[in-house]
């Protein structure tokens, strides 16, 4: 039997045993297992090894047992089969939303600090830091009339530019590293 036929037969058998689930849930389980199988094949081939489909399928266990574990997981909330994450479309959507939200927030703050540093260089004393609401919040922004504005509780000066550049760089670097770590953990095959 060819490798593709062995995988197809395994997935077809798994699908039959997932009958207690809705079609959508069963299809999602089959897609996850299929994706997992091909991830393992790809990782073995990238490592210079020959992928042994029989061994990969044997590690997954008999289709009936794997299906029973998934049915139990989705019906009663028991832990998913060992080596596999929970199947939840909502979780996938939330993780994507978190990833892109973190990217927008981190890169946005970093770039805003860079812009603030350059504006302070172009308009001396145009950027100030002051507290409002009786010291409960700190505001960083542009002064409406930088030359004539006399606010004793505001901090102004050239020192804001290098501090903003350093803080912006650190925020951009941290955001880049965290997003890289998230991408790396998502792309590494974690199974079998």
HELIX and SHEET records of a PDB file:
HELIX    1   1 UNK A    3  UNK A   17  1                                  15    
HELIX    2   2 UNK A   23  UNK A   46  1                                  24    
HELIX    3   3 UNK A   53  UNK A   60  1                                   8    
HELIX    4   4 UNK A   63  UNK A   76  1                                  14    
HELIX    5   5 UNK A   89  UNK A  122  1                                  34    
HELIX    6   6 UNK A  159  UNK A  187  1                                  29    
SHEET    1   A 3 UNK A 137  UNK A 142  0                                        
SHEET    2   A 3 UNK A 127  UNK A 132 -1                                        
SHEET    3   A 3 UNK A 154  UNK A 156 -1                                        
END                                                                             
